[in-house]
Amino acid sequence: MTTSTPRPTAVRADTGPVHGYVHGYSPTEARRLGDQADTLAGLLHAGTTYPPGSRVLEAGCGVGAQTVHLLDSSPGVLLTAADLSADSLAQARARVAAHAPGANVRWHHGDLHRLPFADGSFDHVFVCFVLEHLADPTAALAALRRVLRPGGTLTVIEGDHGTACFHPLGEAARRVVDHLVRLQADGGGDALIGRRLYPLLTGAGFRDVVVGPRTMSADGARPALAETFTRRTFIAMVEAVRDDAVAAGLTTAGAFDHGVAELRRTAEPGGTFHYTFFKAVAVNP
């Protein structure tokens, strides 16, 4: 694998400055985020409910794809949804207005590392698919811990591309997934961060940390997931980095396209695709 060229400094749509948000900010990506959230809502949000009146911070709400499911699971909460991108916040406002017009949501435009809230302002903090894009997730966790009251809970959900397991197993398919991992690392992030949640949270000072796997499996018994998860969530995410992977010298256009074609076969009859997310819940001492 050749050394990639540096990626330009940019801002992640969900939170925090990084060297480059590998998935981009296109309308296609916004739709992919919505598809992903809708497909995974039952898997990822199960077990996360907050009492009415709870002060909840969603750090890195992005386009609101997870926000609407958070509100569905915990009606009556006092939600603050924060994001660094004004454009993403505008999309999140519109999504919530259409989905849950009566929800009590306060919107904050700003960096999660410099939240303007007093210490202990929130009872619960929810973070989904955010830490993977940050150059220093420990610093982000410290900033979130400051605004979380003693005894309050932090919920973190992240993926881990190293857990992608599929059939038919093609080497070209594995390589294009590896290119995505490499590009995210070059941008200051970590696409394998799911496996690191326990040491990250304990290292940031949280206690009673519990991390559990949430596995998505798409096969002949669940054919709809081949479309909603394998094709429209995972493969769409890989396809979005094609030009960057070629520009970085990691691959050629033809080789990348061949790898994507192999990935697509896993969503066809006889194919299977499995991916593990990691969900952590921790307490602020």
URFEN-V74797 format. One record per run of one state. SS is the DSSP state (2 for helix, 1 for strand, 0 for the rest). FROM is the first residue (numbers start at 0). TO is the last residue. If there is no record, write none. Layout:
BEGIN
ss:SS from:FROM to:TO
ss:SS from:FROM to:TO
END
This chain:
BEGIN
ss:0 from:0 to:8
ss:1 from:9 to:10
ss:0 from:11 to:15
ss:1 from:16 to:17
ss:0 from:18 to:25
ss:2 from:26 to:44
ss:0 from:45 to:53
ss:1 from:54 to:58
ss:0 from:59 to:65
ss:2 from:66 to:72
ss:0 from:73 to:76
ss:1 from:77 to:82
ss:0 from:83 to:84
ss:2 from:85 to:98
ss:0 from:99 to:102
ss:1 from:103 to:108
ss:0 from:109 to:110
ss:2 from:111 to:113
ss:0 from:114 to:120
ss:1 from:121 to:127
ss:0 from:128 to:129
ss:2 from:130 to:132
ss:0 from:133 to:135
ss:2 from:136 to:146
ss:1 from:147 to:157
ss:0 from:158 to:159
ss:2 from:160 to:162
ss:0 from:163 to:163
ss:1 from:164 to:166
ss:0 from:167 to:169
ss:2 from:170 to:185
ss:0 from:186 to:191
ss:2 from:192 to:202
ss:0 from:203 to:204
ss:1 from:205 to:217
ss:0 from:218 to:218
ss:2 from:219 to:238
ss:0 from:239 to:240
ss:2 from:241 to:246
ss:0 from:247 to:251
ss:2 from:252 to:264
ss:0 from:265 to:270
ss:1 from:271 to:283
ss:0 from:284 to:284
END
